[in-house]
Amino acid sequence: MKLDHIGIVGHRIEELATMFEAGGFTVTPLARHAGGRTGNRCVMLRDGGYLELISTIDGGTSATLDRFLARHVGAHILALGIDAETDIRNRLQLAFGSVPEPSRTDRAVDDADPDGPRARFTLLTPPDRPEGRVHLIHHETPEALWQPRFLNHANRAVSLEEVAIVSAEPAATAAWYSRLAGRPLTPDPAGGYALALQRGWIRIVPPGAYPAPSLPSIAALTLLTDGAPEVRMNLGGVAIAFKNASSRAS
């Protein structure tokens, strides 16, 4: 299991996209979710993971997005990549006593090019957590999303390295993610817990470790860069730190 993507929810997709473009990201064209009421534009990262910018579109409504936005603009979805749906079903049954029903999606990558590449993936989605929605995702057509034209960013971001969840009950929150991933927790320098995945980390930390728009929340991300300066910025209600991949290796 690995970090796959973070869903960042806002009121208007073009405002989110403009904000991330100003932060040095290349953003994909608009793509509609099933039903057409919501859509996304994404930041695809060369060495793994992506950021999904989400809102309602064309006057559509979404009770789910309204519920998220009633808490705050920002990150409300954490998706973890799995190699195949069947690989995890038995462990979820043992860990939680139930397995979510899978949902399968087949959609265009670019709303303006319905006959172009299509993204197909399977989602397993447990009941929503207090900090947001967690997806387990298996990509059937990664080449449709990770197209070369989307992968070069002016800020030189190359991968999603870390997600930080701020919780008033970090032990209980961390225990849930440990059961989900089937991996052990380690102490976090900020006073909470760290969970190492096959790619990337989830950190579950107490209030004060990061500014949090509400409790609990997905409050911060770390992106690895290909040699760019190590900086911090807040985009779409999320604190984003940029870290050199070379300094991580050292």
SVG drawing of the C-alpha trace seen along z (x, -y; Angstrom):
<svg xmlns="http://www.w3.org/2000/svg" viewBox="-27 -33 51 46">
<polyline fill="none" stroke="black" stroke-width="0.4" points="0.0,0.0 1.4,-3.4 0.4,-7.1 -1.6,-7.6 -3.3,-11.0 -4.8,-13.7 -8.2,-15.3 -8.3,-19.0 -11.8,-20.4 -12.7,-24.0 -15.7,-26.1 -14.6,-26.6 -12.3,-24.3 -10.7,-27.1 -9.8,-29.1 -8.1,-26.1 -6.3,-25.4 -5.1,-29.0 -3.8,-29.0 -1.7,-25.8 -0.5,-27.0 0.8,-30.2 2.6,-27.9 4.6,-26.4 2.5,-23.3 1.3,-22.0 -2.4,-21.2 -4.3,-18.7 -7.4,-19.7 -10.9,-19.5 -12.3,-16.0 -15.8,-15.2 -16.6,-12.6 -19.4,-10.1 -22.7,-11.9 -21.1,-15.2 -22.0,-17.2 -18.3,-17.4 -15.0,-17.5 -11.3,-17.6 -8.0,-19.0 -4.9,-17.2 -1.2,-17.7 0.4,-14.5 3.9,-13.7 6.6,-12.0 7.8,-9.6 4.6,-8.8 1.3,-10.2 -0.8,-13.2 -2.9,-16.0 -6.6,-16.0 -8.3,-19.4 -12.1,-19.0 -15.3,-21.1 -18.8,-21.0 -19.0,-22.2 -21.6,-23.7 -24.0,-24.5 -24.0,-20.9 -24.5,-20.1 -22.9,-17.5 -24.0,-16.8 -20.6,-15.2 -18.6,-18.3 -21.0,-20.6 -20.3,-18.6 -16.6,-18.8 -16.7,-22.5 -18.8,-23.2 -15.7,-22.2 -13.2,-24.0 -11.6,-24.4 -8.7,-22.0 -7.7,-18.3 -10.6,-16.0 -9.6,-12.8 -6.6,-10.5 -6.2,-7.7 -3.9,-4.8 -2.8,-2.7 -3.2,1.0 -1.9,3.4 -5.2,5.3 -8.6,5.3 -8.3,9.0 -5.0,8.6 -6.5,6.6 -10.0,8.0 -9.1,10.8 -7.0,8.4 -9.8,5.8 -12.2,8.5 -9.9,9.6 -9.0,6.0 -12.5,4.4 -15.0,7.3 -16.2,6.1 -15.1,5.1 -16.4,2.1 -18.2,2.9 -15.9,1.9 -16.8,-0.9 -15.4,-1.0 -14.8,-4.2 -14.2,-4.7 -13.9,-8.4 -12.2,-10.7 -9.0,-12.4 -9.9,-15.6 -13.5,-16.8 -12.8,-18.5 -11.5,-15.3 -14.1,-12.6 -12.6,-10.2 -9.1,-10.6 -7.4,-8.6 -9.6,-7.2 -8.9,-6.5 -10.1,-3.3 -9.8,-2.4 -11.4,-0.5 -12.1,-2.1 -12.7,-0.5 -14.0,-3.1 -14.5,-2.5 -17.0,-4.6 -15.9,-8.2 -13.4,-9.1 -13.7,-12.3 -10.7,-13.8 -12.2,-12.9 -12.7,-10.1 -10.2,-7.3 -10.0,-5.5 -8.1,-2.4 -7.5,-2.7 -6.2,-0.3 -5.3,-2.1 -6.0,0.1 -4.7,-2.6 -2.0,-4.6 -0.6,-5.6 -3.8,-7.6 -3.2,-9.8 0.6,-9.9 1.1,-11.3 4.5,-12.9 2.9,-16.3 1.5,-16.5 4.7,-15.6 7.0,-18.6 6.4,-21.4 8.2,-24.7 8.7,-24.1 10.3,-20.7 8.0,-18.6 8.4,-14.9 6.5,-12.9 4.1,-12.9 6.2,-11.9 4.2,-12.6 0.7,-13.4 0.2,-14.8 -3.1,-14.3 -3.6,-16.5 -5.8,-14.8 -6.7,-15.5 -6.6,-11.7 -3.5,-10.7 -3.1,-7.2 -6.6,-6.2 -6.3,-7.7 -3.0,-6.1 -4.2,-2.7 -6.9,-2.8 -4.5,-3.6 -2.1,-0.9 -4.8,1.7 -5.9,0.5 -2.3,0.7 -1.3,3.7 2.0,2.0 3.5,1.0 3.6,-2.5 6.8,-4.3 7.1,-7.4 7.0,-10.7 9.3,-13.6 6.3,-15.9 4.9,-13.8 2.5,-11.5 3.0,-8.5 4.4,-7.8 3.3,-5.0 5.7,-4.0 4.0,-2.7 5.5,-1.0 5.9,-4.5 5.5,-7.5 4.5,-8.2 1.4,-9.1 2.1,-11.1 -0.6,-11.4 0.3,-14.3 -1.2,-16.2 -2.6,-19.8 0.1,-22.3 2.4,-20.3 0.8,-22.0 -1.9,-24.7 -5.1,-22.8 -8.3,-24.3 -10.4,-21.9 -9.8,-18.8 -9.1,-16.2 -7.9,-17.2 -5.5,-16.3 -3.5,-19.4 -0.1,-19.2 1.8,-17.5 5.4,-17.1 6.4,-16.9 9.9,-15.8 11.5,-17.9 14.3,-17.4 16.8,-19.9 14.6,-22.9 14.9,-25.2 13.2,-23.8 10.2,-26.1 6.8,-26.1 3.5,-27.4 -0.2,-27.2 -2.4,-26.3 -6.0,-25.5 -6.1,-25.4 -3.2,-22.9 0.3,-23.5 2.8,-22.2 6.5,-21.7 8.9,-21.1 11.9,-18.9 14.9,-18.0 14.9,-14.3 18.7,-14.4 18.6,-15.7 16.1,-12.9 18.6,-10.3 21.4,-11.7"/>
</svg>
